[in-house]
Amino acid sequence: EVVEAAFGEAVSASDEKADSTPAETEAPTEETEVVEEIIEAVFGEEISASKPAATPEETEAPEETVPAETEAEETVPTETEPAETLEEVEASEEAEEAQAEDEEDLLYAALDEAQAYIAAIMNANDPSEVVGTFGKHFTWDNEKREDGKPYFYEWSYYNGVVFEGLEYLYEVTGETQYRDYVLEYMASMINEDGSWTVTSNKGDKTAAGYVNTHGVDGYKTASLLLDAYTMSGDTRYLETAAVLYADLDAAAEEYSLPNAGNNYRHTWKSDPTPDLWLDGLYMILPFRAEYAALMGDQAELDLIVDRMQWVSDNMYNEKTGLFYHAADNAESNSGTHWLRSMGWYAAAMVDVMDHMEGENLEAMKAQLKKMVDGMAAVQNADNGMWLNNMKAELDAKSNPYETSGTALVTYAVMKAVNNGWLEESYAQMAIDAFLGICEEKLVGGVLKDICLKGAPGSTSAKFVSNEGKGVGPFIMLYTEIKEYLYGAVELEPVLESIVASGRDTFDQREAFEEPVVTALFTDFSGEERHQRRI
């Protein structure tokens, strides 16, 4: 069979009859010697076609003498592509190396472009001037809330996310201009005597200029209070954070949702439909987690994981692998997959994970991977981005590849890789997205295609440029890319301990003990780096 397959003709080594005696067997011929050589070449051993058939007495045990059928089947020669020559192999390797170098050049060029954009944004905005002047707004503030629009003023979440991105950049690079810029903003918001800056006496505002009738969107910037405290040691920031944390404790009694994992209702001024939005997880839970970790409030950390587990279990669409923007309960949801809402959700997970250990951290890692895998399956292969409405077709005007949601999702991915919560292979998702944003959306110093706002169930959207909800996440993604490539610096500890004068602020925490606050970021990576953070 081997010879026939090789030569296309029957020259069988087994033509001899099985019952032939040695005397009757024909003498070896030139033909059988050729067959013998062929078999030896194919099988690598001497299996001579010229040996006489053995008598039954001389035959060994079948398992030792009968060749396995699978071996014969596996060794039948098949047509194969000719092997590459050494020159072809070398040329292929050189081409791959050249492509890798081109991609690396593109990445470093994109980093330079992003850095220049961030510098321009900072130069165009003086935090103390904006905060101290009624009617003046940051250039990234497209909503420009004033009297008659009683929402956020300077404390809006779309301001907070920009300054938080800059604070991350300081933590990774150690470059003090970012720290000083954030502290200038915070010092303008919280006066030296601890009072809160408010640029209007109208509107229903409470602590630190927040609006107590709006809901979770008013609390994102609270995370900056803890950042400012760890950067400066100034207890006025910690005292304000304590007030806001207590406000949220009280709000939980009225505005938490027993049918939605005890998560917070999104708005408090009215009864929204649906009640729970993915956006709100990012607005509140990272602040709650950071403060609870600082105070040693393990019960709150456990509750946060339970809240997010409910979302992972009940707001996930098995068919699409994506998450619904909003839900009332496990049976009722918005039916829409809005990109930025999933970005807020992803960012909430990794920012909460900064403060988790043990089983809580493992649970969060599983939730994150589930979400990221769903996004990876529908990431655009050409630009690394996602459509604003993920269930609709591409439309350059009404449904483009959107900047803010893409940046948020891949910020979370790269941060998870940097901390060892996701495998390093996921880093390419973030690199592709960053390159796509820089190539297609950052044009002439303008960051475009940022969705202004999105309501659950709605498929209409307005797209703007240089808007805070896109600028901040872009800075955050840029920061994590830098850390992936260069590592993070080790910052000198700012604080030795929480000063005694601040203790009375925390009387709602019976288990409070004076902690030593050390540098939050080091040049370690992966799990070791996460443990150093803790």
VMD Tcl script that draws the C-alpha trace (Angstrom):
set ca {
  {0.00 0.00 0.00}
  {2.88 2.35 0.79}
  {4.58 1.63 -2.53}
  {1.32 1.92 -4.42}
  {0.60 5.29 -2.81}
  {4.11 6.47 -3.59}
  {4.45 5.18 -7.16}
  {0.85 4.90 -8.31}
  {1.21 1.21 -9.15}
  {0.76 -2.07 -7.33}
  {4.13 -3.47 -6.31}
  {2.96 -5.32 -3.23}
  {5.29 -6.77 -0.63}
  {2.51 -9.09 0.53}
  {1.74 -10.99 -2.72}
  {3.21 -14.16 -1.31}
  {0.63 -16.56 0.02}
  {0.44 -16.81 3.75}
  {0.54 -20.64 3.70}
  {3.65 -20.93 1.56}
  {6.46 -22.99 2.98}
  {10.00 -21.62 2.97}
  {10.87 -23.90 0.09}
  {8.01 -22.65 -2.02}
  {8.79 -19.00 -1.47}
  {10.36 -17.27 -4.42}
  {13.88 -16.03 -4.08}
  {14.36 -12.33 -3.54}
  {14.09 -10.38 -6.76}
  {15.31 -6.96 -7.76}
  {11.73 -5.80 -7.41}
  {11.37 -6.99 -3.82}
  {14.72 -5.51 -2.88}
  {13.50 -2.11 -4.07}
  {10.36 -2.54 -1.98}
  {12.52 -3.46 1.00}
  {14.55 -0.25 0.62}
  {11.40 1.84 0.30}
  {9.85 0.36 3.43}
  {13.07 0.87 5.35}
  {13.24 4.50 4.22}
  {9.61 5.13 5.19}
  {9.56 3.34 8.53}
  {13.17 3.87 9.57}
  {13.76 0.20 10.21}
  {14.37 -3.01 8.30}
  {11.06 -4.69 7.42}
  {12.23 -6.83 4.55}
  {9.83 -7.76 1.79}
  {12.10 -10.70 0.91}
  {11.79 -12.64 4.17}
  {9.83 -15.87 3.86}
  {6.53 -16.14 5.68}
  {6.91 -17.58 9.13}
  {5.29 -20.83 10.19}
  {2.67 -20.69 12.94}
  {5.16 -22.14 15.43}
  {7.69 -19.45 14.66}
  {5.24 -16.57 14.87}
  {5.61 -14.37 17.94}
  {2.74 -12.93 19.95}
  {0.41 -10.84 17.80}
  {0.92 -7.67 19.83}
  {4.64 -7.80 19.05}
  {4.54 -8.76 15.35}
  {1.42 -7.11 13.97}
  {2.04 -3.44 13.11}
  {-0.55 -1.07 14.55}
  {-3.06 0.00 11.92}
  {-2.92 3.59 13.10}
  {0.82 3.72 12.50}
  {0.41 2.61 8.91}
  {-2.39 5.11 8.40}
  {-0.36 7.95 9.89}
  {2.66 7.26 7.75}
  {0.97 7.18 4.34}
  {2.70 9.96 2.43}
  {0.49 12.93 1.55}
  {1.07 15.88 -0.64}
  {2.72 18.69 1.36}
  {3.83 22.21 0.64}
  {7.51 22.43 -0.15}
  {9.56 23.46 2.87}
  {10.59 27.08 3.09}
  {14.16 27.79 2.20}
  {16.47 29.43 4.69}
  {16.26 32.63 2.70}
  {12.45 32.60 2.81}
  {12.42 32.01 6.57}
  {14.84 34.88 7.16}
  {12.82 37.18 4.90}
  {9.62 36.33 6.81}
  {11.27 37.03 10.16}
  {12.62 40.33 8.91}
  {9.16 41.34 7.69}
  {7.64 40.52 11.08}
  {10.32 42.49 12.87}
  {9.77 45.47 10.57}
  {6.03 45.35 11.21}
  {6.60 45.22 14.97}
  {8.95 48.20 14.75}
  {6.36 50.14 12.74}
  {3.68 49.41 15.35}
  {6.05 50.43 18.12}
  {6.83 53.68 16.32}
  {3.11 54.38 15.97}
  {2.55 53.74 19.67}
  {5.30 56.08 20.83}
  {4.14 58.74 18.39}
  {0.61 58.39 19.80}
  {1.94 58.78 23.34}
  {3.67 62.01 22.35}
  {0.50 63.30 20.72}
  {-1.55 62.45 23.80}
  {0.93 64.12 26.12}
  {0.80 67.31 24.05}
  {-3.00 67.25 24.14}
  {-3.05 66.89 27.94}
  {-0.62 69.79 28.33}
  {-2.80 71.97 26.11}
  {-5.91 71.12 28.16}
  {-4.14 72.09 31.38}
  {-2.75 75.31 29.94}
  {-6.20 76.40 28.78}
  {-7.78 76.03 32.24}
  {-6.81 77.74 35.49}
  {-8.64 75.80 38.23}
  {-8.64 78.54 40.85}
  {-9.89 81.10 38.34}
  {-12.70 78.89 37.08}
  {-13.85 77.89 40.54}
  {-13.67 81.42 41.87}
  {-15.59 83.09 39.05}
  {-19.33 82.69 38.64}
  {-20.28 81.96 35.05}
  {-16.81 80.72 34.11}
  {-16.43 77.07 33.11}
  {-13.72 74.60 32.23}
  {-13.25 74.21 28.49}
  {-14.27 70.55 28.70}
  {-17.60 71.46 30.40}
  {-20.18 71.27 27.60}
  {-23.18 71.37 29.95}
  {-22.18 74.61 31.74}
  {-24.55 74.31 34.67}
  {-25.58 77.61 36.25}
  {-28.60 79.03 38.08}
  {-31.73 77.58 36.63}
  {-29.89 74.28 36.12}
  {-29.43 73.20 39.75}
  {-27.14 70.24 39.31}
  {-23.39 70.08 39.77}
  {-21.55 73.36 39.34}
  {-17.80 72.87 39.74}
  {-18.28 69.54 41.53}
  {-19.74 67.77 38.50}
  {-18.57 64.26 37.72}
  {-17.36 65.36 34.30}
  {-14.96 67.74 36.03}
  {-14.01 65.13 38.59}
  {-13.10 62.48 36.01}
  {-10.65 64.87 34.30}
  {-8.87 65.74 37.52}
  {-8.85 62.11 38.60}
  {-7.11 61.22 35.33}
  {-4.45 63.83 36.09}
  {-4.09 62.51 39.63}
  {-3.49 59.00 38.21}
  {-0.88 60.49 35.92}
  {0.96 61.91 38.92}
  {0.84 58.57 40.72}
  {2.42 56.77 37.78}
  {4.95 59.36 36.62}
  {5.72 61.25 39.84}
  {5.64 64.49 37.83}
  {4.54 67.12 40.33}
  {2.83 69.46 37.88}
  {-0.10 67.03 37.77}
  {-0.31 66.81 41.55}
  {-0.14 70.59 41.93}
  {-2.83 71.13 39.31}
  {-5.23 68.76 41.10}
  {-4.48 70.29 44.49}
  {-5.09 73.79 43.10}
  {-8.57 72.65 42.07}
  {-9.28 70.99 45.41}
  {-7.93 73.92 47.44}
  {-10.28 76.18 45.48}
  {-13.23 73.91 46.29}
  {-12.52 73.46 50.00}
  {-11.49 76.65 51.78}
  {-8.75 76.66 54.41}
  {-11.30 76.82 57.20}
  {-13.00 73.72 55.80}
  {-15.99 75.56 54.32}
  {-17.13 74.65 50.83}
  {-16.92 76.92 47.84}
  {-20.27 77.59 46.19}
  {-20.51 80.10 43.34}
  {-24.25 80.65 43.67}
  {-26.69 80.91 46.55}
  {-29.51 79.49 44.47}
  {-30.40 75.87 44.01}
  {-30.84 73.08 46.52}
  {-27.26 72.24 47.45}
  {-25.74 70.49 50.42}
  {-22.23 69.41 51.30}
  {-19.44 70.73 49.10}
  {-21.82 72.16 46.55}
  {-23.40 68.81 45.79}
  {-27.10 68.70 44.94}
  {-28.96 66.43 47.29}
  {-31.88 65.95 44.90}
  {-29.98 64.68 41.89}
  {-28.40 61.43 42.97}
  {-25.29 59.41 42.32}
  {-23.78 61.62 39.60}
  {-23.09 64.23 42.27}
  {-20.66 62.01 44.19}
  {-17.98 60.95 41.72}
  {-15.72 63.89 42.57}
  {-15.70 62.77 46.21}
  {-12.91 60.33 45.31}
  {-10.69 63.34 44.68}
  {-11.06 64.37 48.31}
  {-9.26 61.21 49.41}
  {-6.66 61.68 46.65}
  {-6.03 65.24 47.83}
  {-5.69 64.02 51.39}
  {-3.12 61.36 50.54}
  {-1.16 63.83 48.39}
  {-1.12 66.63 50.96}
  {-1.99 65.31 54.40}
  {-4.51 68.15 54.74}
  {-7.39 66.89 56.91}
  {-9.96 69.34 55.50}
  {-10.26 66.98 52.54}
  {-10.70 63.94 54.75}
  {-13.32 65.73 56.85}
  {-15.33 66.61 53.76}
  {-15.07 63.02 52.53}
  {-16.41 61.83 55.89}
  {-19.45 64.10 55.57}
  {-20.21 62.86 52.06}
  {-19.73 59.23 53.11}
  {-22.21 59.78 55.94}
  {-24.63 61.43 53.47}
  {-24.50 58.29 51.35}
  {-25.07 56.12 54.43}
  {-28.27 58.05 55.06}
  {-29.24 58.03 51.38}
  {-28.91 54.24 51.27}
  {-31.83 53.93 53.66}
  {-34.11 55.82 51.28}
  {-32.60 55.29 47.85}
  {-31.20 51.76 47.80}
  {-32.95 49.12 45.69}
  {-33.71 45.78 47.43}
  {-34.82 44.29 44.09}
  {-31.58 45.34 42.40}
  {-28.89 44.09 44.72}
  {-29.26 46.99 47.19}
  {-27.58 49.27 44.68}
  {-28.32 52.99 44.73}
  {-31.16 54.46 42.71}
  {-29.63 56.59 39.95}
  {-31.56 59.80 40.54}
  {-33.15 61.03 43.74}
  {-35.15 63.99 42.48}
  {-37.79 61.69 40.96}
  {-38.66 58.06 40.43}
  {-36.55 57.09 37.41}
  {-37.25 54.25 35.04}
  {-35.23 52.10 35.11}
  {-33.91 52.62 38.63}
  {-30.34 51.27 38.44}
  {-27.88 52.50 35.82}
  {-24.40 51.10 35.19}
  {-23.16 54.71 35.28}
  {-23.99 55.02 38.96}
  {-21.71 52.16 39.97}
  {-18.72 54.26 38.92}
  {-20.05 57.46 40.50}
  {-20.36 56.04 44.01}
  {-18.73 52.66 44.61}
  {-15.00 53.52 44.12}
  {-15.37 56.35 46.66}
  {-17.22 54.09 49.06}
  {-14.57 51.38 48.66}
  {-11.60 53.71 49.15}
  {-13.07 55.33 52.23}
  {-14.17 51.98 53.70}
  {-10.67 50.56 53.18}
  {-9.14 53.58 54.90}
  {-11.52 53.17 57.85}
  {-11.22 49.39 58.02}
  {-14.94 48.93 57.24}
  {-14.93 45.34 55.94}
  {-18.73 45.08 56.00}
  {-18.98 47.90 53.47}
  {-16.35 46.29 51.22}
  {-18.31 43.01 51.30}
  {-21.52 44.88 50.44}
  {-19.86 46.57 47.46}
  {-18.81 43.19 46.03}
  {-22.35 41.86 46.53}
  {-23.82 44.89 44.77}
  {-21.56 44.41 41.78}
  {-22.16 40.67 41.74}
  {-25.87 41.32 41.33}
  {-25.12 43.43 38.26}
  {-22.87 40.75 36.79}
  {-25.54 38.09 37.31}
  {-28.66 40.02 36.29}
  {-27.78 42.75 33.78}
  {-25.83 40.50 31.40}
  {-27.26 39.57 28.00}
  {-26.25 35.97 27.30}
  {-26.94 36.31 23.57}
  {-24.77 39.39 22.97}
  {-22.20 38.98 25.75}
  {-22.88 42.62 26.69}
  {-24.52 44.40 29.63}
  {-27.76 46.36 29.62}
  {-27.49 50.07 30.38}
  {-30.06 49.96 33.17}
  {-32.52 47.75 35.03}
  {-35.37 47.85 37.55}
  {-34.85 44.28 38.68}
  {-33.69 40.94 37.33}
  {-36.68 40.70 34.94}
  {-36.87 44.29 33.66}
  {-34.06 46.15 31.85}
  {-33.50 48.94 29.35}
  {-32.90 46.60 26.42}
  {-30.06 48.82 25.18}
  {-26.30 48.37 25.13}
  {-24.79 51.85 25.46}
  {-21.02 51.85 25.17}
  {-20.12 54.43 27.80}
  {-22.34 52.79 30.41}
  {-20.29 49.63 30.00}
  {-17.18 51.79 30.25}
  {-18.37 53.25 33.55}
  {-19.06 49.71 34.74}
  {-15.61 48.44 33.75}
  {-13.88 51.43 35.38}
  {-15.94 50.95 38.54}
  {-14.75 47.36 38.82}
  {-11.02 48.06 38.56}
  {-11.17 51.13 40.79}
  {-13.01 49.13 43.44}
  {-10.51 46.28 43.08}
  {-7.74 48.62 44.23}
  {-9.13 48.16 47.73}
  {-10.06 44.48 47.71}
  {-8.23 41.38 48.94}
  {-8.80 37.64 49.22}
  {-12.15 36.22 48.15}
  {-13.55 39.65 47.36}
  {-10.75 40.34 44.91}
  {-11.17 36.93 43.27}
  {-14.90 37.53 42.85}
  {-14.24 40.88 41.23}
  {-11.64 39.40 38.88}
  {-14.21 36.89 37.63}
  {-16.78 39.66 37.09}
  {-14.26 41.75 35.19}
  {-13.14 38.92 32.90}
  {-16.75 38.11 32.03}
  {-17.34 41.69 30.96}
  {-14.03 42.14 29.12}
  {-14.40 38.90 27.16}
  {-17.78 40.05 25.90}
  {-16.32 43.36 24.76}
  {-13.30 41.71 23.14}
  {-15.57 39.61 20.93}
  {-17.08 42.72 19.29}
  {-14.08 45.06 19.26}
  {-13.48 46.52 15.81}
  {-10.44 44.87 14.25}
  {-9.39 47.95 12.28}
  {-9.41 50.71 14.92}
  {-9.83 48.87 18.25}
  {-12.98 50.86 19.11}
  {-16.70 50.23 19.67}
  {-19.87 51.85 18.37}
  {-21.82 54.17 20.67}
  {-25.02 52.14 20.30}
  {-23.62 48.65 20.18}
  {-26.76 47.06 18.71}
  {-26.98 49.45 15.73}
  {-25.01 49.81 12.53}
  {-22.16 52.24 11.99}
  {-23.21 55.77 11.04}
  {-20.57 58.50 11.03}
  {-23.04 61.10 12.36}
  {-25.58 59.26 14.48}
  {-23.64 56.20 15.65}
  {-19.87 56.57 15.25}
  {-17.08 54.68 16.94}
  {-17.22 56.52 20.25}
  {-14.26 57.91 22.19}
  {-15.25 58.07 25.86}
  {-16.65 54.55 26.16}
  {-13.74 53.05 24.25}
  {-11.28 54.83 26.54}
  {-13.09 53.75 29.71}
  {-13.32 50.08 28.75}
  {-9.67 49.85 27.75}
  {-8.49 51.92 30.71}
  {-10.01 49.17 32.83}
  {-8.41 46.44 30.72}
  {-4.92 47.95 30.88}
  {-5.17 48.69 34.58}
  {-6.19 45.08 35.17}
  {-3.21 43.85 33.16}
  {-0.86 46.17 35.07}
  {-2.13 44.74 38.36}
  {-2.14 41.10 37.31}
  {-5.95 40.80 37.34}
  {-6.04 39.91 33.64}
  {-3.47 38.03 31.58}
  {-1.01 40.14 29.64}
  {-2.49 39.03 26.32}
  {-5.40 41.39 27.02}
  {-3.07 44.39 26.80}
  {-3.39 44.39 23.02}
  {-7.05 45.35 23.38}
  {-6.05 48.57 25.10}
  {-3.12 49.32 22.80}
  {-5.30 48.89 19.71}
  {-7.96 51.19 21.16}
  {-5.43 53.84 22.16}
  {-3.90 53.84 18.68}
  {-7.37 53.98 17.13}
  {-8.40 56.97 19.23}
  {-5.18 58.84 18.51}
  {-5.35 58.12 14.78}
  {-9.05 58.69 14.13}
  {-10.41 60.85 16.96}
  {-7.53 63.07 18.14}
  {-7.23 65.36 15.13}
  {-5.44 68.70 15.21}
  {-5.49 68.87 19.00}
  {-9.24 68.15 19.16}
  {-10.65 64.97 20.73}
  {-13.91 64.29 18.90}
  {-16.89 61.89 18.80}
  {-17.65 62.04 22.52}
  {-21.28 61.24 23.33}
  {-22.70 64.11 25.38}
  {-25.21 62.02 27.33}
  {-27.24 58.86 27.08}
  {-30.55 57.84 28.61}
  {-31.60 54.20 29.09}
  {-33.69 52.96 26.20}
  {-32.79 55.91 23.98}
  {-30.87 55.38 20.75}
  {-30.43 59.06 19.83}
  {-27.24 60.87 20.81}
  {-25.34 64.10 20.31}
  {-21.59 64.01 19.80}
  {-19.21 66.76 20.88}
  {-15.46 67.40 21.08}
  {-13.07 67.92 24.01}
  {-15.82 67.04 26.49}
  {-14.86 66.05 30.03}
  {-16.50 62.63 29.89}
  {-14.09 61.82 27.07}
  {-11.05 63.88 28.11}
  {-10.82 62.29 31.56}
  {-11.04 58.65 30.42}
  {-8.55 59.37 27.62}
  {-6.04 60.65 30.21}
  {-6.72 57.56 32.33}
  {-6.09 55.21 29.41}
  {-2.93 57.12 28.45}
  {-1.69 56.76 32.03}
  {-2.17 53.00 32.11}
  {-0.45 52.62 28.73}
  {2.52 54.57 30.09}
  {2.66 52.37 33.15}
  {2.52 49.24 31.00}
  {5.48 50.44 28.94}
  {7.61 52.17 31.57}
  {6.34 51.06 34.98}
  {5.28 53.36 37.81}
  {7.62 55.40 39.95}
  {7.85 54.84 43.68}
  {6.48 57.86 45.47}
  {7.80 58.94 48.82}
  {5.19 58.59 51.60}
  {3.35 61.86 52.15}
  {1.81 61.01 55.51}
  {3.05 59.29 58.63}
  {-0.41 59.02 60.17}
  {-3.80 60.62 60.35}
  {-3.43 63.57 62.71}
  {-5.35 63.52 65.95}
  {-7.32 66.63 65.08}
  {-9.14 64.70 62.40}
  {-10.30 61.84 64.58}
  {-13.60 63.34 65.67}
  {-14.63 63.33 62.03}
  {-14.80 59.56 62.07}
  {-16.92 58.87 65.13}
  {-19.35 56.91 62.93}
  {-16.65 54.25 62.57}
  {-16.34 52.47 65.92}
  {-13.58 50.22 64.64}
  {-11.42 53.13 63.48}
  {-7.76 52.81 64.33}
  {-5.06 55.26 63.38}
  {-3.51 53.85 60.17}
  {-0.19 54.61 58.62}
  {-0.76 55.91 55.12}
  {2.11 55.09 52.81}
  {2.69 55.52 49.09}
  {-0.16 54.02 47.10}
  {1.84 53.19 43.99}
  {5.20 51.58 43.48}
  {7.24 50.30 40.60}
  {6.13 46.75 41.31}
  {3.72 45.06 38.92}
  {1.04 42.40 39.05}
  {-0.17 40.83 42.26}
  {2.85 42.02 44.22}
  {2.11 45.59 43.22}
  {-1.52 45.20 44.25}
  {-0.50 43.89 47.66}
  {1.85 46.84 48.12}
  {-1.04 49.16 47.35}
  {-3.19 47.49 49.98}
}
mol new
graphics top color blue
foreach p $ca { graphics top sphere $p radius 0.5 }
foreach p [lrange $ca 0 end-1] q [lrange $ca 1 end] { graphics top cylinder $p $q radius 0.2 }
display resetview
